[in-house]
């Protein structure tokens, strides 16, 4: 089953740059094809909500990826600030149900996404953290915490998307980083997948940064990735 999400919003471009000038440069270059952008920690600390509001004023959707993790009251109040600015998606770490519930309670129209396990993590990192189980089991457990608390969806590797769909059904968002064209390297990501395979596995939105920004022809690369997503969606059953 596919959701009624405009094709131009299926790819969320990661504005992983240090200042507003470079962020808006990428918005200018890509907004003809893409309509969703992500602001993360580096850019937000440099420019704050004024840049977020400038992107929103241009009619685009925005994912605020700050991965809140604090006591429930602080997390809720932080989410309230995101809601007041009109962002569409915002991330928290889905570690504790009380924190996730506090974020959801203050989110208003913001879709809260619970981060499960970062896509740069593999079994080695989990062992270092003292977690004895598999990546898949931890992703499933944290997704359960997020969805049980009322989150709109989760952030998870496309490698776990089909697992989460089987476990929790179709009615939540799966946003997947670690998306790479077939010929692209992994960079610092461990659990990666191509755009078409990620959508087929159950992902709704794909977060893409370096595979577009570091390509020789960024606009064409974004177009090809979006076409791959569209072709995959067309081949999937609709309900």
C-alpha positions in Angstrom: 0.0 0.0 0.0 1.2 3.5 -0.8 0.3 6.8 0.9 -1.0 9.9 -0.8 2.3 11.8 -0.6 3.3 14.1 -3.6 6.3 12.7 -5.4 8.3 15.9 -4.9 8.0 15.4 -1.2 9.2 11.8 -1.1 12.9 12.9 -1.0 13.8 15.1 1.9 17.0 16.9 1.0 19.4 17.3 4.0 20.7 20.8 4.3 23.9 19.7 6.0 25.8 23.0 5.5 27.1 25.6 8.0 25.2 28.7 7.1 22.0 30.2 5.6 23.7 31.3 2.3 24.7 27.8 1.4 21.4 26.3 2.6 19.4 28.7 0.5 21.7 28.1 -2.5 20.7 24.4 -2.3 17.0 25.3 -1.9 17.3 27.5 -5.0 18.9 24.7 -7.0 16.6 21.9 -6.0 13.2 23.4 -5.4 12.2 22.9 -9.0 12.0 19.2 -8.3 12.1 18.7 -4.5 9.7 20.3 -2.0 11.0 18.9 1.3 14.1 20.0 3.2 15.8 19.0 6.4 17.6 21.2 8.9 19.8 19.4 11.4 22.0 20.3 14.3 24.9 22.1 12.6 22.7 24.4 10.5 20.2 25.0 13.2 22.8 26.0 15.7 24.3 28.4 13.2 21.1 30.0 11.9 18.2 29.0 14.2 14.5 29.5 13.5 14.9 32.5 11.1 16.3 30.2 8.4 13.6 27.6 9.1 11.0 30.3 8.6 12.6 31.5 5.4 12.4 28.0 3.9 8.8 27.6 5.0 7.8 31.0 3.6 8.9 29.7 0.2 6.1 27.1 0.4 8.3 24.1 1.2 7.9 21.5 3.9 10.6 21.2 6.5 11.9 18.4 8.8 13.6 19.7 11.9 16.1 17.0 12.8 17.4 17.9 16.3 16.7 14.5 17.9 15.5 15.8 21.2 16.4 13.7 24.2 15.9 15.2 27.7 13.5 14.9 30.6 9.8 14.9 29.5 9.0 18.5 30.4 12.1 19.9 28.6 11.4 17.8 25.5 7.8 18.8 25.4 8.6 22.5 25.7 11.2 22.1 22.9 8.7 20.5 20.7 6.2 23.3 21.4 8.8 25.8 20.0 9.0 23.7 16.8 5.2 23.6 16.5 5.0 27.4 16.9 7.3 27.8 13.9 5.2 25.5 11.6 7.6 22.7 10.9 6.1 19.6 9.5 8.3 16.8 11.0 10.5 16.9 14.1 12.7 14.2 15.6 13.2 12.8 19.1 15.1 9.8 20.3 12.6 7.0 20.9 14.3 5.7 24.1 11.6 6.3 26.8 7.9 6.4 26.4 7.3 9.3 28.9 9.6 11.5 26.8 7.9 10.5 23.6 4.4 11.2 25.0 5.5 14.6 26.3 6.8 15.5 22.8 3.6 14.4 21.1 1.4 16.3 23.7 3.1 19.6 22.6 3.5 18.9 18.9 0.3 20.3 17.6 0.3 19.7 13.8 3.9 18.6 13.8 4.5 15.0 13.0 6.8 13.6 15.7 9.3 11.0 14.5 11.0 8.6 16.9 14.6 7.9 15.9 15.2 4.2 16.4 18.9 3.3 15.8 21.1 5.7 13.9 22.1 4.4 10.4 25.8 4.9 11.2 25.4 2.3 13.9 26.1 -1.4 13.4 26.5 -4.3 15.8 29.9 -3.1 16.9 28.5 0.2 18.1 25.6 -1.5 19.9 28.1 -3.8 21.7 30.1 -0.7 22.7 26.9 0.7 24.2 26.3 -2.5 26.1 23.3 -3.7 24.2 23.5 -7.5 23.7 20.8 -7.8 21.0 20.7 -7.2 17.3 20.2 -3.9 15.5 16.8 -5.2 14.2 15.5 -6.1 17.7 16.4 -2.7 19.0 14.9 -0.9 16.1 11.6 -2.8 16.5 11.6 -2.1 20.3 12.2 1.6 19.9 9.6 1.9 17.1 7.1 0.3 19.5 7.9 2.9 22.1 7.5 5.7 19.6 4.2 4.5 18.1 2.8 3.5 21.4 3.3 7.1 22.6 1.5 8.5 19.6 4.3 9.5 17.3 3.5 10.0 13.6 6.3 7.7 12.6 9.9 6.7 13.0 13.3 7.3 11.6 14.9 3.9 10.6 17.1 2.4 8.1 15.4 1.0 5.0 16.9 -2.3 5.9 14.4 -2.5 8.8 11.5 -0.9 7.0 9.9 -4.2 6.0 10.3 -5.6 9.5 8.5 -2.5 10.9 5.7 -2.7 8.4 5.1 -6.4 9.4 5.2 -5.6 13.1 3.2 -2.4 13.2 1.2 -2.1 10.0 0.9 0.6 7.3 -0.5 3.5 9.2 2.6 5.4 10.2 5.5 7.1 8.5 8.9 5.6 8.0 11.6 8.1 7.2 14.8 6.6 6.0 18.3 8.1 5.9 21.2 6.1 4.5 19.9 6.3 0.9 22.5 5.9 -1.8 22.3 5.4 -5.6 23.6 2.0 -6.7 27.1 3.3 -7.7 27.6 5.5 -4.6 29.8 4.6 -1.6 28.5 4.3 2.0 30.4 7.3 3.4 29.9 7.0 7.2 26.7 5.1 7.0 26.5 1.4 7.7 22.9 0.4 6.8 22.2 1.8 3.4 19.9 1.1 0.5 19.0 2.4 -3.0 15.9 4.7 -3.4 13.7 2.2 -5.2 14.5 -0.7 -2.8 13.9 1.6 0.2 10.4 2.5 -1.1 9.6 -1.1 -2.0 10.6 -2.1 1.6 8.1 0.3 3.1 9.8 3.7 3.4 7.6 6.8 2.9 10.3 9.6 2.8 13.9 9.2 1.9 16.5 11.6 3.5 19.2 12.3 1.0 22.2 14.7 1.3 25.7 13.9 0.1 24.7 11.6 -2.8 23.0 14.7 -4.4 25.2 17.6 -3.1 28.5 15.8 -3.9 27.5 14.5 -7.3 28.8 16.2 -10.5 25.2 17.1 -11.5 23.1 17.5 -8.4 19.9 18.6 -10.0 20.0 15.6 -12.5 21.0 13.2 -9.6 17.9 14.4 -7.6 15.7 14.0 -10.7 17.0 10.4 -11.4 16.5 9.4 -7.7 13.0 10.9 -7.8 12.2 9.1 -11.0 13.3 5.8 -9.4 11.0 6.4 -6.5 8.1 7.2 -8.8 8.6 4.1 -10.9 8.7 2.0 -7.8 5.6 3.5 -6.4 3.8 2.9 -9.7 4.6 -0.8 -9.5 3.3 -1.2 -5.9 -0.3 -2.0 -5.0 -2.5 0.9 -4.0 -5.2 0.8 -1.4 
